[in-house]
């Protein structure tokens, strides 16, 4: 199997959610362009959907134009759309681990993960991780990973993620911000093929503190850290006012933006490209992308879920694999 033939492996995610159906619809749109395979229980795919069980990822490329290649992983129960079954929790967890193993063994080019439901995993298997990303980091044996949201219009990284806004100033330290910038720069070089990445760094406070009149983090340490990293060879700009760094002309001046907290990063990308944003994990020793949406239990099984984010996640995984 050549690198060009190596498939993107799609982990099934929560089978009661929209993951199986958006993966199926993504295959229909990409079957002639991107070799892929789906890893999960074939019973969870949409009824009468064209798929073919294979035993070797090397069979995916020749199978893909005619049917979705599937490596079967038996789950405890069938899936009822919109109603997660705790009995299937261990299967969801094991599929993620199996997908990672395929990529790390060189049998797949990248991993694209369908959404999971953390409560179902906790209830059914006492899942010990806050989410996908932390579990993937544990499987890979790495401590520091970065979440990037990417689309054709913007790449943005939140330095702090799922914490209360009141906790951000105490969590955001020079050590943390430096590491986020370093991982982002390395990911842009290694997985996006950008030799000298340009990174814009947002300020924490309104107007980037406006010289200390609206907060002092920028003058106390953020500007100094940026200057230090510039002297080390990083092509950085900032700290920039977050309210003026996401319009079209500003975006043309950088390859990725580092924001200070969750909403500062996610509001602009979801406003610019709500249906096509992709979640990328940087800092792992393999490529991982994911659609930027959840399990959508309210519409699961109705055939109306928009596959655009899954399509873009698979496409981006393939491009990143080619760049690396």
Number of C-alpha atoms within 10 A of each C-alpha: 13 7 12 13 19 25 31 29 31 29 29 31 27 32 34 24 30 31 30 28 25 25 26 20 21 22 27 17 14 17 18 12 13 22 29 32 32 32 25 28 23 22 14 21 22 18 10 6 13 13 20 19 18 17 12 11 24 18 20 28 21 12 20 24 18 13 19 26 29 26 20 17 16 15 21 13 15 16 20 14 20 19 15 21 20 18 17 22 27 18 24 25 20 15 23 25 16 16 25 23 16 17 21 17 10 15 21 26 27 29 29 31 27 28 24 25 21 18 16 21 25 16 13 16 17 14 17 11 14 12 15 20 18 16 17 20 17 13 14 17 11 13 10 14 18 23 21 25 25 23 22 12 15 21 23 26 29 23 26 24 18 11 11 10 12 8 11 18 14 7 13 17 15 14 9 14 22 17 16 23 24 16 19 26 24 19 24 23 16 16 19 19 16 15 11 14 20 18 23 25 28 28 26 25 21 15 19 25 19 15 12 14 11 14 17 16 19 24 16 11 13 24 18 14 17 24 16 13 15 13 11 9 9 18 17 20 18 19 24 21 18 21 14 13 20 19 11 11 10 11 17 13 13 19 19 24 28 24 25 23 23 18 16 20 25 20 11 18 23 17 9 17 16 17 19 23 28 30 25 25 23 26 22 21 12 19 25 29 29 27 26 22 18 15 20 17 16 12 14 22 22 12 12 11 16 15 22 19 23 30 22 25 30 31 20 26 26 25 16 21 23 14 14 14
